[in-house]
Amino acid sequence: MTTFDQPGAAPINTMPDPSDPAAFCRWLGERYMLNVRDDRLLAALGEVLASTPDGALTATPLRFGLVNETRGVLVSGASGSGKTALIRRTLRRTPSLGLWDGTGQGRAFHIRVPADATLKGLATELARATGYQVSSKLRTTDIWEIALHRLAQREITILWIDEVHHLLGGRELREALQNLKSLMQGEKAISMIISGVPTLHALVAKDEETSRRFDARVVLGPIQTEAERAALREFFERCWELARLSPPRDPHLVERLEAATHSSLGSSIEMFQKGIYRALRRGEGKLGLDDFRFLYDMKRGHNGIGPFDAEPWPDLKDRLQERGWAPG
């Protein structure tokens, strides 16, 4: 099953006309494809957040042990796997949660870690995002206390730190892990979501006490099942219908995209949407394998045999494997 009504994005009845390719594809890029990962993340959140007697998820963190601490969810996947889209949509679509946007709505707060982040810098940005300017003269622990106080004032109970591997991959690894643990302790303890690349598991494991607090985990692996491929086909069909494009004359577009992106769900969708944009700019009313071959050759920087050649896919796949061709 697919959906095109991404919360926080323009609804489907405001879809730009495909005659404006840039506007249409901006809109299309905000659509979301429901998949099995949605249920996995909701299940993980159910392990760290309280539920009502009828099973509905709430924004209240569960407390564990004699020290009454909270727990967190770890979401990992390769770059382009769709981590951010998955978490953002789940938080927005779950009525009791929501993603705080500066207007007082939502119980979850999202902050992305830049590549050069420090603990102090992250806390300063967190405080600033809640409307508080802190002095650079303050100690790191004091700034984090201010940031947590600001979140509590807004009834934020879930902190989502995206790309957290940037913070854990530097010289402050031990301090950062201790800090993550401390955010789930005490009266102001909150539930956490941390997301990043696959190495995040190994980084968090550097501190056993922190690692065990993130025992609800979602790993976004490669496309593996026919059910996932069927969902992609349905999503793609809906996209080219809305774009008013005739589809490629090939029943294996999903498999070709899968081969070109190392079986990445998020990257396959992104490449498909770029193909839509290219086809709309050409103005011929059709989407073809040539659109994807151009994008693939542009990405790798040269022409040559690849997954979008016109040869029937079963034969092409065998020929590529015989040559030792590596996808991606």
Buried (B, 14 or more C-beta within 10 A) or exposed (E): EBBBEBBEBEEEEEBBEBEEBEEBBBBBBBBBBBBEBBEBBBEBBBBBBBBEEEEEBBBBBBEEEEEEBBBBBBBBBBEBBBBBBBBBBBBBBBEBBBBBEEEEEBBBBBBBBEEEBBBBBBBBBBBEBBEBEBEEEBEBEBBBBBBBEBBEEBEBBBBBBBBBBBBBBBEBBEBBBBBBBBBBEEEEBBBBBBBBBBEBBEBBEEBEEBBEBBEBBBBBBBBEEEEBBEBBBBBBEBBBEBBEBBBBEBEBBBBBBBBBBBBBBBBBBBBBBBBBBBBBEBEEEBBBBBBBBBBBBEEEEEEEEBBBBEBEBEEBBEEBEEEEBEBE
